[in-house]
Amino acid sequence: MPKSALDAVDRKILEALQTNGRISLAELSTKVGLSPSPCLRRVRNLERAGVIARYVAVLDQRRVGLPVSVFVSIKLEKQRQESLDRFAKAVERWPEVLECYLMTGSRDYWLRVVVPDLEAYERFVKQKLTRLEGIASIESSFALEQVKYTNVLPMN
């Protein structure tokens, strides 16, 4: 469903669900100005279209014992499709990696890795990253403070 296919009510529904995925249908329908049946129909349509990909609980990284965020840029030896595929498949298996992006510019990949401490990050690098064939260089930057974090997309 392209963005242009979303009307103002769909946007209100998405905004409300991003803020509180556990909102009741009654609350949601009141918030967006619809009765419950048409509101539920719209939510189901958004789910079927893949606009709503899933519902999750957002955890506090520090409170679950993973206070360290490391941003890792990776340069591969070669940018051939097989190298890119191999790297992507490996990263998908590593739970420490929360985000991975194929990049333009001088680096090939950007990762966000969360770990409990520096020793855990060292193990991640030595036991996973450096054992993966085809990596030319690894650069790590440690986050000192999280200034902003959101998973709420702007719907205006």
Summary of the structure (lengths in Angstrom):
residues: 156
radius of gyration: 20.1
end to end distance: 16.5
largest distance: 57.5
contacts: 366
relative contact order: 0.16
helix: 40%
strand: 19%
